[in-house]
Amino acid sequence: MVRSVPEDVTELVMASDGYPVIGRTLAESESVLADLLERDPWCVRELAGTKGVLAGQTSFDDRAYLRLRI
């Protein structure tokens, strides 16, 4: 799929579904995710999804975050 970026856009942030909230920075996105995982480590309430965080893990291993200045 190809999408056009409006001419007035100067920054574009994209992330995989491992980030339930995409922040303006990677740190912001990580912070929100950490807070959600602390409250719902099994991902059955606020962070309802297909997997929880296993013992000994701190988060998911399949996240991607890209921030571009245009």
C-alpha positions as CSV (number, residue, x, y, z in Angstrom):
1,M,0.0,0.0,0.0
2,V,1.3,3.5,-0.9
3,R,0.2,6.6,1.0
4,S,1.0,10.2,0.1
5,V,2.3,12.4,2.9
6,P,0.8,15.9,2.9
7,E,3.3,18.6,2.0
8,D,2.9,20.3,5.4
9,V,4.0,17.2,7.3
10,T,7.6,17.6,8.6
11,E,7.8,14.5,10.8
12,L,6.4,11.0,10.5
13,V,6.3,8.4,13.2
14,M,5.4,4.7,12.5
15,A,5.4,1.7,14.9
16,S,4.5,-1.9,14.8
17,D,1.5,-3.2,16.8
18,G,3.9,-4.0,19.7
19,Y,3.3,-0.4,20.7
20,P,-0.3,0.2,21.8
21,V,0.3,3.9,21.9
22,I,2.7,5.6,19.5
23,G,4.3,8.6,21.2
24,R,6.3,11.5,19.7
25,T,9.5,9.7,20.8
26,L,10.6,6.2,21.3
27,A,11.1,6.9,25.1
28,E,7.5,8.1,25.4
29,S,6.2,5.0,23.6
30,E,8.3,2.7,25.8
31,S,7.2,4.5,28.9
32,V,3.5,4.1,28.1
33,L,4.0,0.4,27.2
34,A,5.9,-0.2,30.4
35,D,3.1,1.3,32.5
36,L,0.5,-0.8,30.7
37,L,2.6,-4.0,31.1
38,E,3.0,-3.3,34.8
39,R,-0.8,-3.0,35.3
40,D,-1.7,-5.8,32.9
41,P,1.2,-8.2,32.4
42,W,-1.0,-11.0,31.1
43,C,-2.5,-8.6,28.5
44,V,-6.1,-9.5,29.3
45,R,-7.5,-6.1,30.5
46,E,-6.2,-2.7,29.4
47,L,-3.7,-4.3,27.0
48,A,-5.9,-7.1,25.7
49,G,-3.9,-8.9,23.0
50,T,-2.7,-12.2,21.8
51,K,0.1,-12.7,24.3
52,G,1.3,-11.8,27.8
53,V,4.8,-11.2,29.1
54,L,6.4,-14.4,30.3
55,A,8.3,-14.8,33.6
56,G,11.7,-13.3,33.3
57,Q,10.8,-11.0,30.4
58,T,10.2,-7.3,30.6
59,S,8.3,-6.8,27.3
60,F,7.7,-8.1,23.8
61,D,10.6,-8.8,21.4
62,D,8.7,-7.9,18.3
63,R,8.5,-4.1,18.4
64,A,9.6,-1.6,15.7
65,Y,9.6,2.2,15.9
66,L,10.6,4.6,13.2
67,R,10.6,8.4,13.4
68,L,11.5,10.4,10.2
69,R,12.0,14.1,9.7
70,I,11.0,15.0,6.2
